[in-house]
C-alpha cells in the first residue's frame, strides 16, 4: 500500500448509483456487506442510491430497509398533479422520509453520507454533505419533468444522475478502497411509446453514459445485467431485485478472493463471509 493511500481518511467507501426501483438491488449488496462484517466508513449515493444509502447510514439493516418498501406502490410516494414543473408531486415521498429517518440532518447520520444532486439553475453537479436530510434526498431523486425540482437555499435541484449517476469519483480520493454498486446497466429492450416511457428511456441513456468512467474507479464493482431488465417504477419487484443485488455482490466478492489483489484485511473479511447464505427470493 502506498504512503499516499495510508493517509486517506477513510478505509472503505461505498458508492451507490441511481436507477429508480432497480435500486432495490442495493439492499442485496448491503446484506452481503453485513455477512462479511464490512461496514463502510463513508457512503456516496445518487437518486435511489442516495435514498438507500441514507437509510443504511441512518442505522437501518438490509432486512429493515427491505421491510420498509415491501408491498408499497408508486401512488404511496407520489400524487399526479396539474403539470407545472413536474407531473408528480413529491409530498407523500417527503412525508415517508420524515416518518422513517431517525435524524434530521445529513451530518448526524451514523456513517458520513454524500448525497449527489444536480443544480438545475447553474447546470452543475452538487454534493450535499450537511443540511436537511429529507430535502437533499428528495432533490437527488427528483427526475426532471417527472417530478418537480426541489428548492434548497434559493437554488433548484433535480436528480443527481444527470451529471453523476454513479458517484465513485466523489469519494475516490479520500478512500483507500471503494466498493461500487451500479444498478443502471442499459440493455437493448422494448419501451412504451408514452410520455413516461420515452422519458424513462431517455434518462437511461444519460445516466448510463456518465457511469463509464466511475465504473473503472471501483476496487470492487457490483453490477448485474439482469437488474437492467426491470423498469424504473417497478416497485413490486423488490424481492427479485434484492436477490439479484445479493447474487451480484456474492459474485464480485468471490472474484476478489480469487484474485487476491486487495488488502489482506478486506480479502479476509470477504472470505470469512463465504459461502454466503441465500437471500429469500
N, C-alpha and C positions, 0 to 999 in steps of 0.2 A: 504493500500500500504506500502511496506517495505521501510525502510530508504535507503537500497541499490538501490531500484528501483528509488527512488526520485532523486538520484544522477546521474542517467544515462543522458547523454547529449541530447538524442532525445526522444521525447514523442511517436511519431508514425513512425514506419518503414514500408516499403513496399518491399517485396521480390517477384521477378518475374522469373519464370522458363523459360527454353528453351523449344523448341518444334516445330521449323520451322513455317510453315504457321498457325499452331494452336495457335501461339502467337497473332493472331488477336483477340482471346478471351480476351486478356489483355485490349483491347480497351473498351470492355463492362464493365469490372471491373472499369476502370478509370471513366466511365460515372456514375456509382453508387457512387463512391467516391465524384465526383463533386456534385451530387444531395444531398448528405448528408453533404456537406460542409467540408469534410475531406481532408486535404492536408498533404501528408507525409512529414516528416522532413528529411528523408534520404531514398534512394532507392538503392536496390541491384538487379542486373539483370545478367542472363546468356544467351548468344546466342540471340534469338529473344527477350528475356526478357531485355537484355542489350539495344537492339535497341529501343524497345517500351518505356522502362524506361528512356532512354536518351532523347528521343523526349519529353516525358512528363516533365522531369526535365528541359528541354530547353524552357518550356512555352507553348507547344502545348496542346490544349484541346483534349479530346477524339474524338470529331467530326472532328477536324482538322487533327488528325492522320489518321482517317478512310479515309478522303478525299485524303490524300497523297498516299494511297495504292490502292484505288478503281480503278478497271479496268486495273491494271498492270499485266504483265505476267512475268514468270521466265526469259525469254530472255532479259527483260529490265534491269535486275540486273546482269546477268552473260553472259559469252560467252564461248562456248566449245573451248578447246584448245588441242593441241597435248599433251597428258599426260606427265607431268614432275613430279610435286609434287602434282598435283590435276587435276581433269577432267575439272573443270571450272575456268576461270579467274574471279577475282572479281573487275576489274577496273570499270565496269559500276556501281556496287554497291557502290564503294567508291565515284564515281562521284555524285551519287544520294545523298549520305550522305553529301558530301561537299556542294552541292547545297541547302540543306534544313536545316542543323544545323545552328543555329544563332550564336553559339560561336565555337571557335576552340579547346578549351581545357576543359577537364573534370572539373577542379576546377572552371571554370567560369559558369557552369550551375547554374540555379536559385535554384535548390534543390541539395544537395550533392548526388553524384552518385558513386556507387561501381560497376565496370564492371569486371566480372569474366571470365578469360580465362585460358587455360592450357599451361603451359610452357613445350613445347614438348621436348626441349633439356635436361631438368633436371627432367622431369617426375613429375611435381607437379602443384597444382592449384596456380593461381596468381591473385591478386586483383589490378586492376588499379583504383587509386583514384585521379590521376592527370596525366597530359600529353595530347598528341594529341587525341582528341575525336574520329575522324574517324578511326585512326589506332586501337584503343582499341576495338571499336565496331566491326570492320571488323574481328579482331582476335577472338573475343568472338563468332562470328557467323560462323567461318570457320570450318565446319565439315571435319575431316581428309579424305583424298582421294578424296572426292567430291570437295573440294576447297583447294587451295594452302595455306600453313601456312603463317602467316604474321610476318615479321621480324621487331622487335622493339628493339632498343638498342643492336643489335647483337644477340638477342635471338629469336627463332622461336616459335610463339604462334598459337594455334588452339582452337577449340570450348571448352568453359569452362565446358560443360556438361560432359566431360569425368571423371571429379572428383567431380564436384559440380553443378549439373543441376538445383537445387532449393536452391539458396544461402541464406536461412534463417539464418543459423549459422554465416554467415559473419557479420550480423548486430544485432544478438540477444542480445549480451551482452551490447550494447550501446543504446538499445531502451527499453522504458517502455512497449510498446506494438508493436507487429508485425502482419501485415496482409500479408498473403502469397497467391499468385495466381499460382497454379500448372496446366499447360496446357499439361502435358505429362503423363496422365494415360495410362498404357499399357493394351490393350484389346486383347483377342484372336481373330484374324481375318486373312483372307487370304492376302497374299502379292505376288507380282510378282517375278518370278524366273529370275530376271535380275540383272545386276551388281548394278544398283541404288536401286532396290527393296530389295535386300539382304543386302546391306549396310545400308539402311534406317532402316530395321527391327533389324539388329544387334545393331545399335546405340541406338535404342529404349530400348533394354534390359539394356544396360549400363546406359543410362540416368535415366531410371525408378528405377533401383536398388539403385542408390545413392541419391534418393529423400526421402527414407523411414524415416530416422532419422529427416530430416529437416521438414517433414510434422508435426511431433509431437512437434516441437518448435514454431509453429504458435499460436497466440492468436485467430486469425480468419483465417480459411483455406477456400479459394475459389477454388473449383475444380468441374469439370463436366466430367462424364464418356463419355458423348456424344461427347465431344471435341476430345476424343481419336479415334473416328471413321474416322477422317479426316487425309489425308496424309500430310507428311512433306512439300511437294512442291505444295500443292493445293492452289495456290494464288487466285483462282477465287471465293473462298467461304468466302470472308471477311464479308459480311453481316450476313450470318448464324453464323459464328464463333463469331463475335462481339455480336450477340444476345444471344448466349449460354453463353458467358462470363458474360453478363449482368444478365441473369437469375440465374446463379450460384452465383454471388455476392449478388443478392437480397435474395436468399435462405439462404446464410451464414449469412447475416446481420440480417435477420428475426430471425434466431436461436439465435444470440447474444442478441437480445431484449427479446426473450422468456426466455433465461437462466438468463439474467441479472447478470452475474458473473464478468463483466469487469468494468472499471472505469465509474462512472456516466456520465462524460463528453462524453466519446466515445459512450455509450449506448444512451444518449440523442441526440447526433448528428445523429446517425443512425435512431433513432425513428422519428426525425424531417424530415428525408428524405423519410419516408414511408407514404403511399404506393407509390412506385416508378413509374415513367412513363415507358411505354413500349418503348423499342428501336425499331425504324422502322426496320422490317425484310428485 
